[in-house]
Amino acid sequence: MRSLLPEKQQEVLDFIEFLQSQLGQQNTNIEQIKPISFLAAAQQFAGCVDGGPGDLATNKQ
């Protein structure tokens, strides 16, 4: 970075600040998401696979 012209160095710093501001917004959005259980998140997929063992606890493989 030191080999760049001062104007280009400033562009790099501006870009880093832009990325940091985006990361801050993403973290804020993540914090606003209400956590749910795995069961609730996967509820729509329960029973969607045809075939296979009825209960995976009985599948020794």
BABADO-36217 format. One record per atom (N, C-alpha, C, O): residue number from 1; residue in one letter; atom name; x, y, z. Coordinates in pm, 1 decimal, decimal comma. Example, Ala and Ser with C-alpha at 12.3 -4.5 7.8 and 13.67 -1.06 7.14 Angstrom:
<domis>
DOMI;1;a;N;1319,0;-569,0;780,0
DOMI;1;a;CA;1230,0;-450,0;780,0
DOMI;1;a;C;1320,0;-330,0;780,0
DOMI;1;a;O;1423,6;-331,9;846,5
DOMI;2;s;N;1285,0;-225,0;708,0
DOMI;2;s;CA;1367,0;-106,0;714,0
DOMI;2;s;C;1290,0;3,0;787,0
DOMI;2;s;O;1340,9;113,8;803,9
</domis>
This chain:
<domis>
DOMI;1;m;N;81,6;-118,5;0,0
DOMI;1;m;CA;0,0;0,0;0,0
DOMI;1;m;C;86,7;125,8;0,0
DOMI;1;m;O;48,7;228,7;-55,8
DOMI;2;r;N;202,5;116,0;62,7
DOMI;2;r;CA;291,3;232,4;69,6
DOMI;2;r;C;341,6;275,2;-67,7
DOMI;2;r;O;379,4;390,8;-86,6
DOMI;3;s;N;342,3;183,0;-163,5
DOMI;3;s;CA;391,2;217,3;-296,6
DOMI;3;s;C;286,1;290,9;-379,5
DOMI;3;s;O;317,3;341,4;-487,4
DOMI;4;l;N;162,9;297,8;-331,0
DOMI;4;l;CA;56,5;367,9;-403,0
DOMI;4;l;C;67,3;517,9;-383,7
DOMI;4;l;O;124,2;566,3;-285,8
DOMI;5;l;N;11,8;589,6;-478,4
DOMI;5;l;CA;3,1;734,6;-465,9
DOMI;5;l;C;-91,9;768,5;-350,7
DOMI;5;l;O;-181,3;689,7;-319,8
DOMI;6;p;N;-74,0;884,0;-287,2
DOMI;6;p;CA;-160,6;920,7;-174,9
DOMI;6;p;C;-310,3;914,6;-207,6
DOMI;6;p;O;-390,8;876,3;-122,7
DOMI;7;e;N;-347,2;951,7;-328,7
DOMI;7;e;CA;-488,5;947,4;-367,2
DOMI;7;e;C;-540,0;802,8;-366,8
DOMI;7;e;O;-651,9;776,3;-322,8
DOMI;8;k;N;-457,8;710,6;-415,8
DOMI;8;k;CA;-496,3;569,1;-419,3
DOMI;8;k;C;-498,7;510,3;-278,5
DOMI;8;k;O;-583,2;426,2;-247,9
DOMI;9;q;N;-407,0;553,6;-193,2
DOMI;9;q;CA;-408,4;509,1;-54,6
DOMI;9;q;C;-539,3;551,2;13,1
DOMI;9;q;O;-598,3;474,5;89,2
DOMI;10;q;N;-583,6;673,5;-15,4
DOMI;10;q;CA;-708,3;721,5;42,3
DOMI;10;q;C;-826,6;640,9;-9,9
DOMI;10;q;O;-920,5;613,0;64,7
DOMI;11;e;N;-822,5;603,3;-138,0
DOMI;11;e;CA;-928,9;520,1;-194,3
DOMI;11;e;C;-935,8;385,8;-122,7
DOMI;11;e;O;-1044,5;336,5;-92,7
DOMI;12;v;N;-819,5;326,5;-95,4
DOMI;12;v;CA;-815,0;198,8;-24,0
DOMI;12;v;C;-874,4;214,9;115,8
DOMI;12;v;O;-953,5;131,1;159,2
DOMI;13;l;N;-837,6;320,7;186,0
DOMI;13;l;CA;-890,7;345,5;319,4
DOMI;13;l;C;-1041,5;368,3;316,0
DOMI;13;l;O;-1114,3;320,3;402,8
DOMI;14;d;N;-1087,7;441,6;215,6
DOMI;14;d;CA;-1231,8;465,0;201,1
DOMI;14;d;C;-1305,3;333,8;177,8
DOMI;14;d;O;-1413,3;311,9;232,6
DOMI;15;f;N;-1247,0;247,2;96,9
DOMI;15;f;CA;-1309,7;118,3;68,5
DOMI;15;f;C;-1315,0;32,3;194,4
DOMI;15;f;O;-1415,3;-34,3;219,9
DOMI;16;i;N;-1207,9;33,7;272,6
DOMI;16;i;CA;-1207,2;-41,9;398,0
DOMI;16;i;C;-1314,5;10,1;492,4
DOMI;16;i;O;-1384,3;-69,4;555,4
DOMI;17;e;N;-1329,2;140,8;503,3
DOMI;17;e;CA;-1433,3;198,6;587,6
DOMI;17;e;C;-1572,2;159,1;537,2
DOMI;17;e;O;-1662,6;133,5;616,7
DOMI;18;f;N;-1588,5;154,5;405,2
DOMI;18;f;CA;-1715,3;111,9;346,4
DOMI;18;f;C;-1746,6;-32,6;384,0
DOMI;18;f;O;-1859,5;-64,2;421,7
DOMI;19;l;N;-1647,3;-119,8;374,0
DOMI;19;l;CA;-1666,8;-259,8;411,1
DOMI;19;l;C;-1699,7;-274,0;559,2
DOMI;19;l;O;-1785,1;-354,3;596,7
DOMI;20;q;N;-1632,5;-196,8;642,7
DOMI;20;q;CA;-1660,0;-201,6;785,9
DOMI;20;q;C;-1801,5;-154,5;816,6
DOMI;20;q;O;-1867,7;-210,4;904,1
DOMI;21;s;N;-1848,0;-53,2;746,2
DOMI;21;s;CA;-1984,3;-5,2;770,3
DOMI;21;s;C;-2086,0;-109,5;726,7
DOMI;21;s;O;-2189,3;-125,8;791,7
DOMI;22;q;N;-2058,4;-180,2;617,7
DOMI;22;q;CA;-2148,2;-288,0;574,2
DOMI;22;q;C;-2150,0;-399,8;676,8
DOMI;22;q;O;-2256,5;-453,5;707,5
DOMI;23;l;N;-2035,1;-435,7;729,9
DOMI;23;l;CA;-2026,1;-540,2;830,4
DOMI;23;l;C;-2103,0;-500,2;955,1
DOMI;23;l;O;-2170,6;-583,6;1015,5
DOMI;24;g;N;-2093,9;-374,5;994,4
DOMI;24;g;CA;-2168,6;-325,4;1109,0
DOMI;24;g;C;-2318,4;-335,9;1087,1
DOMI;24;g;O;-2392,4;-370,2;1179,4
DOMI;25;q;N;-2364,0;-306,7;965,6
DOMI;25;q;CA;-2506,9;-318,1;933,7
DOMI;25;q;C;-2550,3;-463,2;936,2
DOMI;25;q;O;-2659,6;-493,2;984,0
DOMI;26;q;N;-2467,7;-554,2;886,0
DOMI;26;q;CA;-2501,9;-695,7;886,7
DOMI;26;q;C;-2511,4;-747,2;1029,1
DOMI;26;q;O;-2602,2;-824,0;1061,1
DOMI;27;n;N;-2418,6;-706,0;1115,7
DOMI;27;n;CA;-2422,6;-748,8;1255,5
DOMI;27;n;C;-2548,8;-698,1;1323,7
DOMI;27;n;O;-2608,9;-768,9;1404,5
DOMI;28;t;N;-2588,5;-576,5;1291,6
DOMI;28;t;CA;-2711,0;-521,5;1349,5
DOMI;28;t;C;-2830,8;-602,1;1303,0
DOMI;28;t;O;-2920,7;-630,9;1382,1
DOMI;29;n;N;-2833,3;-638,8;1175,8
DOMI;29;n;CA;-2944,1;-717,9;1122,3
DOMI;29;n;C;-2948,2;-856,4;1185,5
DOMI;29;n;O;-3056,2;-908,6;1213,0
DOMI;30;i;N;-2832,1;-916,1;1208,9
DOMI;30;i;CA;-2825,7;-1048,5;1269,5
DOMI;30;i;C;-2878,7;-1043,6;1412,5
DOMI;30;i;O;-2949,0;-1134,6;1456,5
DOMI;31;e;N;-2844,9;-937,6;1484,2
DOMI;31;e;CA;-2889,9;-924,4;1622,4
DOMI;31;e;C;-3041,6;-907,7;1630,8
DOMI;31;e;O;-3101,6;-940,9;1733,1
DOMI;32;q;N;-3104,0;-856,8;1524,8
DOMI;32;q;CA;-3246,9;-832,2;1526,0
DOMI;32;q;C;-3327,2;-958,2;1493,5
DOMI;32;q;O;-3448,3;-961,3;1515,3
DOMI;33;i;N;-3262,1;-1060,8;1442,3
DOMI;33;i;CA;-3331,1;-1184,4;1406,9
DOMI;33;i;C;-3360,8;-1262,1;1534,2
DOMI;33;i;O;-3271,2;-1287,7;1614,7
DOMI;34;k;N;-3487,1;-1299,5;1552,0
DOMI;34;k;CA;-3526,3;-1375,6;1670,0
DOMI;34;k;C;-3479,9;-1520,0;1652,3
DOMI;34;k;O;-3512,9;-1582,5;1551,5
DOMI;35;p;N;-3404,9;-1574,2;1746,9
DOMI;35;p;CA;-3357,9;-1712,0;1734,1
DOMI;35;p;C;-3474,9;-1810,6;1743,9
DOMI;35;p;O;-3568,7;-1790,8;1821,1
DOMI;36;i;N;-3466,5;-1916,9;1663,9
DOMI;36;i;CA;-3567,3;-2022,5;1668,4
DOMI;36;i;C;-3495,6;-2156,1;1682,0
DOMI;36;i;O;-3375,3;-2165,5;1657,7
DOMI;37;s;N;-3568,7;-2257,7;1720,3
DOMI;37;s;CA;-3508,5;-2389,6;1736,5
DOMI;37;s;C;-3484,2;-2453,8;1600,4
DOMI;37;s;O;-3542,1;-2413,4;1499,5
DOMI;38;f;N;-3397,8;-2554,1;1600,0
DOMI;38;f;CA;-3372,8;-2627,8;1476,4
DOMI;38;f;C;-3500,2;-2694,9;1428,4
DOMI;38;f;O;-3527,5;-2698,7;1308,4
DOMI;39;l;N;-3578,1;-2747,9;1521,6
DOMI;39;l;CA;-3703,2;-2813,4;1485,6
DOMI;39;l;C;-3795,3;-2717,8;1411,5
DOMI;39;l;O;-3853,7;-2754,2;1309,5
DOMI;40;a;N;-3808,3;-2598,0;1461,4
DOMI;40;a;CA;-3895,1;-2499,5;1395,3
DOMI;40;a;C;-3840,7;-2462,4;1257,9
DOMI;40;a;O;-3918,0;-2445,5;1163,5
DOMI;41;a;N;-3708,7;-2449,3;1245,4
DOMI;41;a;CA;-3648,6;-2412,4;1117,7
DOMI;41;a;C;-3661,5;-2523,6;1014,3
DOMI;41;a;O;-3675,0;-2495,8;895,2
DOMI;42;a;N;-3657,4;-2650,1;1058,7
DOMI;42;a;CA;-3660,2;-2763,8;967,2
DOMI;42;a;C;-3799,0;-2825,9;954,8
DOMI;42;a;O;-3814,6;-2927,4;886,9
DOMI;43;q;N;-3897,8;-2768,4;1017,6
DOMI;43;q;CA;-4032,5;-2825,4;1019,6
DOMI;43;q;C;-4085,3;-2852,6;878,8
DOMI;43;q;O;-4148,5;-2955,6;855,4
DOMI;44;q;N;-4060,4;-2762,1;785,6
DOMI;44;q;CA;-4112,5;-2779,2;650,1
DOMI;44;q;C;-4050,5;-2898,5;576,8
DOMI;44;q;O;-4107,6;-2947,7;479,4
DOMI;45;f;N;-3934,2;-2945,1;622,9
DOMI;45;f;CA;-3867,1;-3056,2;556,0
DOMI;45;f;C;-3897,4;-3191,5;619,0
DOMI;45;f;O;-3858,5;-3294,6;564,3
DOMI;46;a;N;-3964,9;-3193,2;731,2
DOMI;46;a;CA;-3996,1;-3319,0;799,6
DOMI;46;a;C;-4085,0;-3404,9;710,2
DOMI;46;a;O;-4190,9;-3360,9;665,5
DOMI;47;g;N;-4040,4;-3528,5;684,4
DOMI;47;g;CA;-4118,3;-3622,4;605,6
DOMI;47;g;C;-4115,3;-3598,4;455,8
DOMI;47;g;O;-4197,0;-3655,5;383,7
DOMI;48;c;N;-4023,7;-3515,7;406,5
DOMI;48;c;CA;-4023,6;-3484,6;262,6
DOMI;48;c;C;-3944,0;-3585,9;180,2
DOMI;48;c;O;-3948,0;-3579,8;57,3
DOMI;49;v;N;-3871,9;-3679,0;243,6
DOMI;49;v;CA;-3792,4;-3777,0;170,7
DOMI;49;v;C;-3869,2;-3908,9;166,2
DOMI;49;v;O;-3913,5;-3960,1;269,0
DOMI;50;d;N;-3884,0;-3962,6;45,2
DOMI;50;d;CA;-3951,0;-4090,9;28,6
DOMI;50;d;C;-3848,8;-4203,1;38,4
DOMI;50;d;O;-3736,2;-4189,4;-9,5
DOMI;51;g;N;-3887,2;-4312,5;99,7
DOMI;51;g;CA;-3798,4;-4427,7;111,8
DOMI;51;g;C;-3704,7;-4411,8;229,7
DOMI;51;g;O;-3714,2;-4315,8;306,1
DOMI;52;g;N;-3614,9;-4506,4;243,4
DOMI;52;g;CA;-3520,4;-4503,7;354,2
DOMI;52;g;C;-3584,8;-4557,3;481,2
DOMI;52;g;O;-3704,1;-4587,4;483,0
DOMI;53;p;N;-3506,5;-4568,9;586,1
DOMI;53;p;CA;-3561,3;-4622,0;711,3
DOMI;53;p;C;-3662,4;-4524,3;770,6
DOMI;53;p;O;-3649,6;-4402,9;754,9
DOMI;54;g;N;-3760,8;-4577,7;837,2
DOMI;54;g;CA;-3861,1;-4493,6;899,7
DOMI;54;g;C;-3805,8;-4416,3;1017,4
DOMI;54;g;O;-3851,7;-4306,3;1048,1
DOMI;55;d;N;-3706,2;-4475,0;1083,5
DOMI;55;d;CA;-3645,7;-4411,7;1200,9
DOMI;55;d;C;-3494,8;-4427,0;1187,4
DOMI;55;d;O;-3444,8;-4539,5;1184,3
DOMI;56;l;N;-3421,5;-4316,7;1179,4
DOMI;56;l;CA;-3277,5;-4324,0;1159,7
DOMI;56;l;C;-3205,9;-4388,4;1278,0
DOMI;56;l;O;-3092,4;-4433,8;1263,8
DOMI;57;a;N;-3269,4;-4392,9;1392,8
DOMI;57;a;CA;-3207,8;-4456,2;1509,0
DOMI;57;a;C;-3192,0;-4606,6;1487,0
DOMI;57;a;O;-3110,5;-4670,1;1554,0
DOMI;58;t;N;-3268,1;-4664,2;1394,9
DOMI;58;t;CA;-3258,6;-4807,9;1368,7
DOMI;58;t;C;-3159,9;-4838,6;1256,7
DOMI;58;t;O;-3130,5;-4955,5;1231,7
DOMI;59;n;N;-3108,3;-4737,1;1189,0
DOMI;59;n;CA;-3015,1;-4755,5;1078,7
DOMI;59;n;C;-2873,3;-4762,0;1134,9
DOMI;59;n;O;-2818,6;-4659,6;1175,7
DOMI;60;k;N;-2813,8;-4879,7;1137,5
DOMI;60;k;CA;-2681,2;-4899,0;1195,8
DOMI;60;k;C;-2570,2;-4837,1;1112,5
DOMI;60;k;O;-2460,2;-4815,3;1163,4
DOMI;61;q;N;-2596,3;-4808,5;986,7
DOMI;61;q;CA;-2493,6;-4748,7;900,7
DOMI;61;q;C;-2491,2;-4601,3;921,1
DOMI;61;q;O;-2411,7;-4531,6;858,1
</domis>
